[in-house]
Amino acid sequence: MAREIKALLDEEIAQYAARNPESRAMFERAKQSLPGGNTRTGVHIDPFPIYADYGAGTYLYDIDGHQLLDFVNNNTALPLGHAHPEIVAALQEAVARGTGFSRPLALEVEMAELLRARMPTLEKVRFCSSGTEAVLNALRVARAFTGRSKIAKFEGAYHGIDDSALVSYLPPVGPELGPERTPQGVASSAGLMAHTLAETVVLPFNDAEACGEIIAAHGAELAAVIVDPLSTAAGLALPEDGFLARLRELTDRVGALLIFDEIVSFRLGPAGTHGEYGVCPDLVCFGKVISGGTPGAVFGGRADAMDLYDPAGGPQIQQSGTFNANPIAMVAGLKTLQLLTGPAYEQMRGMAQRAATGLEAAFATAGIAARVLVAGSMFRIYFLEELPRNFRQASRDDAQLQRWLFFALLNRGIYTRVGGNASLVTQEQHVDELVATVGACLQTL
């Protein structure tokens, strides 16, 4: 079958290239000024990416004039869809009043109060401009608060581009990773500080026993354990019963802080994963959704740790930034959170479940071994017999089949990435179109 898939993939790529001459030309032009032709490693596509023109509702429009049914939502950041009228109106009003003032804003206070009311674990918060900055600051708080230097993270997890975050982020699976239950840290980027690997402990997701042994071994030096509770970048896997609660117990036992990276998993519900699973971390990081799809992020948690930022007390930690809590991010974030009610989350979850049910039926009809995982408004296709528990299992997914399906759907007007996300503007007909198109594509296998 591998040879057949390769031939079908080549056909889809040839059709893709023929359908998108403007994007191909733009890519050649872009490479003269931008390494790789863009500024986001994650949007690189071989042979070239589609260049977006604009978005409206559930559709994305590219510079070749194609309308694409969008299930990517700018990598989960747009739960309201593209250019939601209320967000657009709020942003237009905000821009007309000025985009930055080098002064605190009442909007900043309102946003902080809304977050605290929604998630009591956020006793105090600070704003920044990206998810990477939120994680960087949370790790710094943990080190300052505990007086320790080591950070533990999970194999395959993405937490931005800080040095500690770029250890064992989607590494090639080989002997250098060590045993599955005792993974070894590997650098996922050139240019990391020399001590980074020694100061970063790598854990296996969903293996509470192994985590307990590793955390205990490093406990006296461990400042924090950071976890994406849904292991989204490592493939998307649900935490097994009691796993997050066990991490809470283990970090308490050694005096380390527990940090939830909810930058993606905030799509699970109004209070994110910790609201859904009832496990309270010491610190939480938010981005993407939290600023309404504009550049902005939040980190916060227990007051005694966050008070290290208070200038009246020193401050012990410096954090500044021209665009922190800027009015654009605050306005978009406030309006988005006001619209993302409990029923809104349930509506999106229902659309994701409808997609998963329909897709699994389509794969079964075609005789293709595949499973579809749902986490809140997100759904993830695996060409596997069973859903994976962790990064190593997720890495066994059939990359060539995924690549074929990506191009096959794109050529038929649907934009996905190994699955997708439902937004508030996703309707049953959109999901049914996806399922029907996947079914039609599978008939060619």
TIBADO-209771 format. One record per atom (N, C-alpha, C): residue in three letters; x, y, z. Coordinates in steps of 0.05 Angstrom, whole numbers, plus 5000, padded with zeros to 4 digits. Layout:
BEGIN
ALAXYZ
...
END
This chain:
BEGIN
MET501749765000
MET500050005000
MET501750255000
ALA504250235012
ALA505950465014
ALA506550584986
ARG507150404967
ARG507750494940
ARG505250634927
GLU502850524932
GLU500450644922
GLU499950924934
ILE500450944960
ILE500051204974
ILE502051404963
LYS504551324958
LYS506551504947
LYS505751604920
ALA504651434903
ALA503751524877
ALA501451714879
LEU499451654896
LEU497151834900
LEU498052094912
LEU499952094930
LEU501052334942
LEU502352514921
ASP503952384904
ASP505252544882
ASP503152674864
GLU500952534859
GLU498852644842
GLU497552884856
GLU497052864882
GLU495753084896
GLU497653324898
ILE500253274902
ILE502153504903
ILE502353634876
ALA502353484854
ALA502353604828
ALA499953774823
GLN497553674831
GLN495153834828
GLN495254084846
TYR496354054870
TYR496654284888
TYR498354494875
ALA500554414864
ALA502354614851
ALA500954754828
ALA499454594812
ALA498054714789
ALA495854904798
ARG494554854820
ARG492355014830
ARG493255274843
ASN495755294851
ASN496555514867
ASN499055654856
PRO498955754832
PRO501355884820
PRO502056144834
GLU500156294844
GLU500756544858
GLU502256494884
SER501356294899
SER502756224924
SER505556124918
ARG505855964897
ARG508555864890
ARG510356094883
ALA509356284867
ALA510956524860
ALA511656684885
MET509756714903
MET510156874927
MET512256734944
PHE512256474945
PHE514256324961
PHE517056374949
GLU517356364923
GLU519956414911
GLU520956694917
ARG519056884916
ARG519757164923
ARG520457184952
ALA518857054970
ALA519257074999
ALA522056975007
LYS522956764994
LYS525556635002
LYS527856834999
GLN527457034983
GLN529657234979
GLN529957405004
SER527857435020
SER527957615043
SER527557465070
LEU526157235069
LEU525457095093
LEU526656815092
PRO528256735111
PRO529256455112
PRO526956255112
GLY526756085092
GLY524555895091
GLY522056015079
GLY521956275073
GLY519656395060
GLY517456495078
ASN517856475105
ASN515956575124
ASN517256605151
THR515656685171
THR516756735198
THR515656545219
ARG514456315210
ARG513456115229
ARG514255845219
THR516055715233
THR516955445225
THR514655255221
GLY512555285238
GLY510355095237
GLY508555115213
VAL508755335197
VAL507055355173
VAL508655285148
HIS511055195151
HIS512655115127
HIS511454865115
ILE511154855089
ILE510054625075
ILE511754575051
ASP512454325046
ASP513854245022
ASP511854155002
PRO511754264977
PRO513854424964
PRO513654724970
PHE511354824977
PHE511055114984
PHE508355144999
PRO508055345016
PRO505555385030
PRO503555555014
ILE501055535021
ILE499055715010
ILE499255975026
TYR499256195012
TYR499256465025
TYR496456565027
ALA495756635052
ALA492956725058
ALA492557005048
ASP490057065041
ASP489257335034
ASP487557455056
TYR485357315063
TYR483657415085
TYR481957185095
GLY480557225118
GLY478757025128
GLY476057145135
ALA474056985134
ALA471357075140
ALA469756835151
GLY468956855176
GLY467356645188
GLY468956385189
THR467856175176
THR469255915176
THR470955875152
TYR471356085136
TYR472856055111
TYR475456215111
LEU477456105098
LEU479956245092
LEU480256275062
TYR481156505053
TYR481456555025
TYR484456605019
ASP485456474998
ASP488356494992
ASP488756684968
ILE491356734962
ILE491956934942
ILE491456824914
ASP490956564911
ASP490056454886
ASP487056464882
GLY485656574901
GLY482756614899
GLY481156374908
HIS482356174922
HIS480855944931
HIS479556004958
GLN477055904961
GLN475655914986
GLN476155645000
LEU477255645024
LEU477855405039
LEU476255385065
LEU474855165069
LEU473555115094
LEU475655065115
ASP475855235134
ASP478155245152
ASP477555105179
PHE478954875184
PHE478754745209
PHE481354775226
VAL483054955217
VAL485554995232
VAL485355235251
ASN483755435244
ASN483255665262
ASN485855795272
ASN487755845254
ASN490355955262
ASN491455805285
ASN491755545282
ASN492855365302
ASN491355395329
THR488755375328
THR486855375351
THR486255655362
ALA487455865352
ALA487156135364
ALA484556275359
LEU482956175341
LEU480556315332
LEU477956155338
PRO477156125362
PRO474755965368
PRO472156105359
LEU472356355352
LEU469956505342
LEU469956515311
GLY471956395299
GLY472256405270
GLY473756665262
HIS473956695236
HIS475356925225
HIS473657175225
ALA474857395234
ALA473557665232
ALA470757665243
HIS470457565267
HIS467857565280
HIS466857855282
PRO464457915275
PRO463558195274
PRO463858345300
GLU463358215323
GLU463658365348
GLU466558415355
ILE468258235348
ILE471158275352
ILE472158495334
VAL471358495309
VAL472258705290
VAL471258975300
ALA468758995308
ALA467759255317
ALA469259355342
ALA469759175361
ALA471159255385
ALA474059345379
LEU475359205360
LEU478059275352
LEU478159545337
GLN476259585320
GLN476159845305
GLN475860075325
GLU474160045344
GLU473760255364
GLU476260295381
ALA477560075388
ALA480060095404
ALA482260235389
VAL482660155364
VAL484860275347
VAL484360575344
ALA481860655341
ALA481260935338
ALA481961095362
ARG482160965385
ARG482761105411
ARG485761095417
GLY487360945401
GLY490160935405
GLY491060645411
THR493460575402
THR494360295405
THR496260245428
GLY497160455442
GLY498960415464
GLY499560675477
PHE499960675504
PHE500160925519
PHE502460945539
SER503960725543
SER506060725563
SER504860785591
ARG502460705595
ARG500960735620
ARG499260495625
PRO498660425650
PRO496760205654
PRO493960275643
LEU492360075639
LEU489660115628
LEU487560005646
ALA485260135646
ALA482960015660
ALA482259745648
LEU482659715621
LEU482059465607
LEU483759235619
GLU486159305627
GLU487959105638
GLU486858995665
VAL485759175681
VAL484559105706
VAL482058935702
GLU480359025683
GLU477958875676
GLU478558595667
MET480558565650
MET481258305640
MET482258125662
ALA483958235680
ALA484958075702
ALA482757995721
GLU480858165726
GLU478558095743
GLU476857885730
LEU476457905704
LEU474857695691
LEU476157425692
LEU478757425688
LEU480257165690
LEU480057045718
ARG480357215738
ARG480257115766
ARG477557015773
ALA475457145763
ALA472757055768
ALA472156785755
ARG473356755732
ARG472856515716
ARG474456275726
MET476856335736
MET478756125745
MET479956205772
PRO478756125794
PRO479656205820
PRO482556125826
THR483655935812
THR486455865816
THR488356095808
LEU487256285791
LEU488856515783
LEU488556735804
GLU490056715826
GLU489856915847
GLU490957185837
LYS493057175822
LYS494157425809
LYS495257345782
VAL495257545763
VAL496157495736
VAL497957715726
ARG499457665705
ARG500957865690
ARG500557805661
PHE500658015645
PHE500257995616
PHE502958015601
CYS503057885578
CYS505457905561
CYS504457885532
SER506357845514
SER505657865485
SER505557605470
SER506357385482
SER506257125468
SER506256895488
GLY505456665478
GLY505556425495
GLY508356355504
THR510356395486
THR513056355494
THR513856525519
GLU513056775518
GLU513656955541
GLU512156865566
ALA509756775563
ALA508256675587
ALA509656445600
VAL510556255583
VAL512056025594
VAL514656105606
LEU516156275592
LEU518756365602
LEU518456495629
ASN516356665632
ASN515956795658
ASN515056595680
ALA513356415673
ALA512456215693
ALA514856045703
LEU516655975685
LEU518955815693
LEU520855995711
ARG521056245704
ARG522656425720
ARG521556465748
VAL518856495749
VAL517556515776
VAL518156265792
ALA517956035780
ALA518455785794
ALA521255765805
ARG523255845789
ARG525955835798
ARG526456035820
ALA525356275817
ALA525756485838
ALA524356405864
PHE521956295862
PHE520356225885
PHE521555995901
THR522655795887
THR523655555900
THR526655575905
GLY528055755892
GLY530955765894
GLY532355525881
ARG530955385863
ARG532055155849
ARG532255215820
SER533655045805
SER534255105777
SER533054915757
LYS532554675764
LYS531654475743
LYS528654505737
ILE528054445712
ILE525254445702
ILE524754165691
ALA522354055697
ALA521553805684
ALA519353855664
LYS519553735641
LYS517553765620
LYS517053485608
PHE515053465591
PHE514353205580
PHE515353175552
GLU516152925546
GLU517252865520
GLU515352935497
GLY516353075477
GLY514753155454
GLY513253405457
ALA513053515482
ALA511353745487
ALA512654005476
TYR510854185467
TYR511754445458
TYR510854655477
HIS512654825486
HIS512055045505
HIS513355305495
GLY513455345469
GLY514655585458
GLY517555545451
ILE519055765450
ILE521855745440
ILE523955835460
ASP523155845486
ASP525155875507
ASP527055635507
ASP529455665516
ASP531455435515
ASP530355185529
SER529255215553
SER528254975567
SER525954835551
ALA524454995537
ALA522154885522
ALA523054725498
LEU525454785488
LEU526454655463
LEU528154415469
VAL527554285491
VAL528754025497
VAL526653805492
SER527353615475
SER525653385469
SER522853475458
TYR522853685442
TYR520453765428
TYR520353615401
LEU518453425398
LEU518153265374
LEU520753175363
PRO522453045379
PRO524952945368
PRO524552695351
PRO526252645331
PRO526152385317
PRO526452155337
VAL524751955334
VAL524851735353
VAL527151545345
GLY529151535363
GLY531451375359
GLY532651295385
PRO534851155385
PRO536151065410
PRO537051285428
GLU537551525416
GLU538551745432
GLU536451845452
LEU533951765448
LEU531851855467
LEU531751685492
GLY533151455492
GLY533151285515
GLY530551125518
PRO530250975540
PRO527850805543
PRO525350975545
GLU523050865538
GLU520551015538
GLU519751115566
ARG520350955587
ARG519551035614
ARG521651215627
THR524051235616
THR526051415627
THR527351565604
PRO525851745591
PRO526951885567
PRO529252065574
GLN531052085554
GLN533352255557
GLN532852515541
GLY533752735552
GLY533352995539
GLY535053025514
VAL533953125493
VAL535553185469
VAL534853465460
ALA536853605449
ALA536453875440
ALA534753875414
SER532654045414
SER530954065390
SER531554315374
SER533754445380
SER534554685365
SER537554725369
ALA538854835349
ALA541554935353
ALA541455185370
GLY543755255382
GLY543955505396
GLY542955515425
LEU542255285436
LEU541355275464
LEU543755325482
MET543255445506
MET545355475526
MET546555205533
ALA549155195539
ALA550554945543
ALA549354785566
HIS548254925587
HIS547254775610
HIS544354685607
THR543054755585
THR540154705583
THR539454415586
LEU540754235573
LEU540053955575
LEU540453845604
ALA542553935617
ALA543053845645
ALA540953955664
GLU539754185657
GLU537754305675
GLU534854245668
THR534454075648
THR531754005639
THR531353705642
VAL529353625657
VAL528653345662
VAL526353275643
VAL526453045630
VAL524352965612
VAL522752735623
LEU520052765622
LEU518252575633
LEU516552445612
PRO515552195617
PRO513752065598
PRO510852125605
PHE509352225586
PHE506552295591
PHE504852045597
ASN503052075616
ASN501151855624
ASN502451615637
ASP504851645647
ASP506051435663
ASP506651535690
ALA504651525708
ALA504951645735
ALA507151515751
GLU507451255748
GLU509451115764
GLU512251205756
ALA512851215730
ALA515451305720
ALA515951595728
CYS513851765725
CYS514152045733
CYS514852065762
GLY513551905779
GLY514151915807
GLY517051855813
GLU518151655800
GLU520951575804
GLU522851795795
ILE522251915771
ILE524052115760
ILE523952375777
ILE521552455784
ILE521252695800
ILE522552665827
ALA522252435840
ALA523552385866
ALA526552395863
ALA527652295841
ALA530552295837
ALA531752575835
HIS530152755824
HIS531053035819
HIS529853235839
GLY528253135858
GLY526553305874
GLY527853545887
ALA530253505898
ALA531553715913
ALA532453945895
GLU532653895869
GLU533554095850
GLU531354205832
LEU528954095835
LEU526854145816
LEU525154385824
ALA525154585806
ALA523554825811
ALA520654785802
ALA520254645780
ALA517554615769
ALA517354375751
VAL514854285749
VAL514054095728
VAL512054245711
ILE512654275685
ILE510754405666
ILE509554195648
VAL506854215645
VAL505454015629
VAL503354155612
ASP503254075587
ASP500854125570
ASP498953905576
PRO496753955590
PRO495153735600
PRO493853555579
LEU493853655554
LEU492853495532
LEU494953395513
SER497453445520
SER499753365503
SER499253435474
THR498353675468
THR497353745442
THR499453735420
ALA501853845424
ALA503853845403
ALA505053565400
ALA505053415421
ALA506253145420
ALA504252945407
GLY502053035397
GLY500152865383
GLY497252895392
LEU496753005415
LEU494153025427
LEU493452765440
ALA493452765467
ALA492752525482
ALA491452625508
LEU489352485515
LEU487952565540
LEU489452455564
PRO489652615586
PRO490852515610
PRO489152285622
GLU490352065629
GLU488851845640
GLU487851905668
ASP485851755677
ASP484651805702
ASP486751825725
GLY486752045739
GLY488552075761
GLY491252175755
PHE491952195729
PHE494752275722
PHE495452555731
LEU493652745725
LEU494253025732
LEU494253055763
ALA492352915776
ALA492252925805
ALA494852815817
ARG495852605805
ARG498352485814
ARG500752685811
LEU500752835789
LEU502853035785
LEU502653245807
ARG500153315815
ARG499753505836
ARG500953395862
GLU500553145868
GLU501653015893
GLU504653005892
LEU505752925869
LEU508652895866
LEU510153165869
THR509053375857
THR510353635859
THR510153745888
ASP507853705900
ASP507553785928
ASP509553645946
ARG510053395941
ARG511753235957
ARG514653335957
VAL515553425933
VAL518353515931
VAL518653815933
GLY516353965936
GLY516554255938
GLY516954395912
ALA516254275889
ALA516454405863
ALA513754515856
LEU513654715838
LEU511154825829
LEU510154665805
LEU507554645803
LEU506254515780
LEU505154725762
ILE506054725737
ILE505254925717
ILE503654785695
PHE501254895690
PHE499654795667
PHE500054995644
ASP500954895621
ASP500955055597
ASP498255015583
GLU496455205586
GLU493755185575
GLU493455355550
ILE495655405536
ILE495555575513
ILE493755455491
VAL493855195488
VAL492055065470
VAL489654935485
SER490154815508
SER488154655521
SER485954835533
PHE486155095532
PHE483955275541
PHE481555235523
ARG481855095501
ARG479555025484
ARG477854805496
LEU478654695519
LEU477154475531
LEU474654575545
GLY474754815557
GLY472454915571
GLY472955185582
PRO470955315595
PRO471155585605
PRO473455635625
ALA474255425639
ALA476455445658
ALA478755265650
GLY478955195624
GLY481155035615
GLY481154755626
THR483454625625
THR483754355634
THR483454335664
HIS484554525679
HIS484354505708
HIS481454535717
GLY479854675702
GLY476954685708
GLY475554425702
GLU476454295680
GLU475154045671
GLU475953815688
TYR478453805697
TYR479353565712
TYR479553615742
GLY479153865751
GLY479053915780
GLY481753905793
VAL483953945778
VAL486653945790
VAL487654225788
CYS488454345810
CYS489354625810
CYS492354645809
PRO493554755788
PRO496454795787
PRO497155045804
ASP499755075807
ASP500755325821
ASP500755555802
LEU501455505777
LEU501655715756
LEU500355615730
VAL499255795715
VAL497955725690
VAL498855925668
CYS499255825644
CYS499955995621
CYS497655975600
PHE496856215590
PHE494856225569
PHE495856395546
GLY494856335522
GLY495456495499
GLY493356445478
LYS493956505453
LYS492156445430
LYS489256545436
VAL487556375446
VAL484756435451
VAL484456675470
ILE486156685490
ILE485856875512
ILE485957165503
SER487257215480
SER487357495469
SER485757525444
GLY483857355440
GLY482057375417
GLY483457355390
GLY485557195389
GLY486957155364
GLY488957375358
THR489357575375
THR491357775372
THR493757705388
PRO496057835384
PRO498457775399
PRO498157845428
GLY498057645446
GLY497757705474
GLY497657445489
ALA498357445515
ALA498357205531
ALA498257285561
VAL497757085577
VAL497457135606
VAL498856905621
PHE499956975644
PHE500856765662
PHE500156855690
GLY499656665708
GLY498756735735
GLY498356495752
GLY497356545776
GLY496856325795
GLY497056425823
ARG498356265840
ARG498356325868
ARG499656595874
ALA498456735893
ALA499257015898
ALA502057035909
ASP502856845927
ASP505456875939
ASP507756845919
ALA507256695898
ALA509356675876
ALA509156915858
MET506756995850
MET506557215831
MET507357485844
ASP507257505870
ASP507957755883
ASP510957815881
LEU512557625871
LEU515357675866
LEU515657885844
TYR513557935828
TYR513658145808
TYR512958425818
ASP512058445843
ASP511058695853
ASP513358895858
PRO513559115844
PRO515759305848
PRO515859415876
ALA513659415890
ALA513659515918
ALA515259335936
GLY515659085927
GLY517258905944
GLY520058865934
GLY520959025915
GLY523658985904
GLY524159115877
PRO522959005855
PRO521758745853
PRO523958525851
GLN523358285858
GLN525258075855
GLN525457975826
ILE523358005811
ILE523357925783
ILE522558165766
GLN524058225746
GLN523358435727
GLN521658325704
GLN519658465697
GLN518158395673
GLN516958655661
SER517958715638
SER516858945624
SER516458875595
GLY515359055579
GLY514859005551
GLY512959205540
THR513759345519
THR512159555508
THR509359475501
PHE508959225493
PHE506359135484
PHE504858965504
ASN505958935528
ASN504558785549
ASN501858925555
ALA499658765556
ALA497058875562
ALA496259105544
ASN497059085519
ASN496359305500
ASN493259305496
PRO492159535489
PRO489259555487
PRO488059375466
ILE489559315445
ILE488459135424
ILE487958855435
ALA490058745448
ALA489758475460
ALA487658465482
MET487558685498
MET485658685520
MET482758695510
VAL482258865490
VAL479558885479
VAL478658625466
ALA480458515449
ALA479758265436
ALA479458035456
GLY481158025476
GLY480857825496
GLY478357845512
LEU477658085521
LEU475258115537
LEU472758035521
LYS472558125496
LYS470258065480
LYS470157765474
THR472357635469
THR472457345464
THR471457195488
LEU472457255512
LEU471657115536
LEU468757155542
GLN467757395536
GLN464857445540
GLN463157265522
LEU464157215498
LEU462657045479
LEU463056745484
LEU465256675496
LEU465856395500
LEU464656305527
THR462056275527
THR460556185550
THR460655875551
GLY459555765573
GLY459355475575
GLY457855355552
PRO455455455545
PRO454055345521
PRO455655375495
ALA457155585492
ALA458855615468
ALA460855385466
TYR462155325489
TYR464055105490
TYR462654845483
GLU460354795494
GLU458854555488
GLU458054525459
GLN457354755447
GLN456754745418
GLN459154665402
MET461454775408
MET463854715393
MET464654425398
ARG464454335423
ARG465054055429
ARG463253865413
GLY460753935411
GLY458853775395
GLY459653745366
MET460553965355
MET461453965327
MET463953785324
ALA465853805343
ALA468253635342
ALA467553345344
GLN465653285362
GLN464853005365
GLN463352905340
ARG461753075328
ARG460452995303
ARG462552935281
ALA464653095280
ALA466753045261
ALA468052775266
ALA468752725291
ALA470152485299
ALA468452235292
THR465852245299
THR464152015294
THR463851965264
GLY463552175248
GLY463252145219
GLY465852055206
LEU468052155216
LEU470652085204
LEU471251785210
GLU470851705235
GLU471451425241
GLU469651235225
ALA467151315220
ALA465451145203
ALA466451135174
ALA467451365164
ALA468551375137
ALA471051205134
PHE472751215154
PHE475151045154
PHE474450745155
ALA472550675172
ALA471650405174
ALA470450295148
THR468850465135
THR467650385110
THR469850335089
ALA471950485090
ALA474150455070
ALA476150245078
GLY475750125102
GLY477649915111
GLY480350025119
ILE480350275128
ILE482850405137
ILE482950405167
ALA485150305179
ALA485450305208
ALA486050595217
ALA484150715231
ALA484450995240
ALA482651035264
ARG483551225281
ARG481951305304
ARG481951615304
VAL479851725316
VAL479652015318
VAL479252085347
LEU481052245359
LEU480852335387
LEU479552605388
VAL477752645408
VAL476452895412
VAL477353005439
ALA478153255440
ALA478753395465
ALA477553675463
GLY475253715476
GLY473853965474
GLY473054015445
SER473854245434
SER473154305407
SER475154215386
MET477154055395
MET479253955377
MET478753665371
PHE479453585346
PHE479453305339
PHE481953235324
ARG483052995329
ARG485652915317
ARG485452645305
ILE486152625280
ILE486152365265
ILE488752215270
TYR488551965276
TYR490851785278
TYR490451545260
PHE492351495243
PHE492351245227
PHE493651025244
LEU492250955265
LEU493150755284
LEU490750585292
GLU491350335302
GLU489250165312
GLU488050265338
GLU489750385355
GLU488850485381
GLU489750765385
LEU488350925401
LEU489151195407
LEU491651185424
PRO493551365419
PRO496051365433
PRO495751485461
ARG497551405479
ARG497651505507
ARG499751725510
ASN501751735492
ASN503951915496
ASN505351965469
PHE507552115470
PHE508952195446
PHE510051965430
ARG511251765444
ARG512451545429
ARG510351385413
GLN508051345426
GLN505851205412
GLN504751375389
ALA504451635394
ALA503451815373
ALA505351825349
SER507951795354
SER509851815333
SER509751585313
ARG508151375320
ARG507851145302
ARG505651195281
ASP504351425282
ASP502351505263
ASP503551485235
ASP501851435215
ASP502851415187
ASP503151695175
ALA505551795175
ALA506052065165
ALA505452095136
GLN505951885120
GLN505351915091
GLN502351925085
LEU500851765100
LEU497851785097
LEU496852055105
GLN497952165127
GLN497152425136
GLN497752635115
ARG500152615104
ARG500952815083
ARG499152795059
TRP498452555051
TRP496652515028
TRP493852635034
LEU492852585058
LEU490152685064
LEU490152985066
PHE492353105076
PHE492553395078
PHE492253525050
PHE493853425031
PHE493753535004
PHE491153464989
ALA490153224994
ALA487653144980
ALA485353324989
LEU485253385015
LEU483053565025
LEU483553855015
LEU486053945016
LEU486554215008
LEU485854254978
ASN486354064962
ASN485654084934
ASN482654074929
ARG481153994950
ARG478253984948
ARG476954204966
GLY478554404974
GLY477454634987
GLY477154615017
ILE478654435030
ILE478454405059
ILE481154405072
TYR481554575092
TYR484154615105
TYR484054485132
THR485754275135
THR486054135161
THR488954095167
ARG489554015191
ARG492253935199
ARG492053695217
VAL492353455207
VAL492053195221
VAL489553195239
GLY487453325229
GLY484953365244
GLY484253655243
GLY483153755264
GLY482454035263
GLY481054135288
ASN479754365286
ASN478354485308
ASN475654595299
ALA473654555316
ALA471054685311
ALA471154965323
SER469855155310
SER469655425321
SER466655475326
LEU466055705337
LEU463255775343
LEU461655805317
VAL462955855295
VAL461555885269
VAL461455625253
THR462655415264
THR462555155251
THR459755035254
GLN458454975232
GLN455754865232
GLN455754575222
GLU453454435226
GLU453354155218
GLU454054115189
GLN453154305172
GLN453754265143
GLN456754275137
HIS458254435153
HIS461154455149
HIS462454185157
VAL461554075180
VAL462653825189
VAL461953605169
ASP459453605160
ASP458553395141
ASP460053415115
GLU460753655107
GLU462353695082
GLU465153565086
LEU466353615109
LEU468953495115
LEU468753195113
VAL466853075127
VAL466552785128
VAL466052675100
ALA464352795085
ALA463752695058
ALA466152715040
THR467652935043
THR470052965026
THR472252765033
VAL472552715059
VAL474552505067
VAL473652235056
GLY471052175058
GLY470051925047
GLY470551895018
ALA470152115003
ALA470752104974
ALA473652064968
CYS475352204984
CYS478252164980
CYS479151874985
LEU477951755006
LEU478651485013
LEU477951284991
GLN475951354975
GLN475251174953
GLN477451134932
THR479351324932
THR481551304913
THR483751114923
LEU483651024948
LEU485750854958
LEU485250564949
END
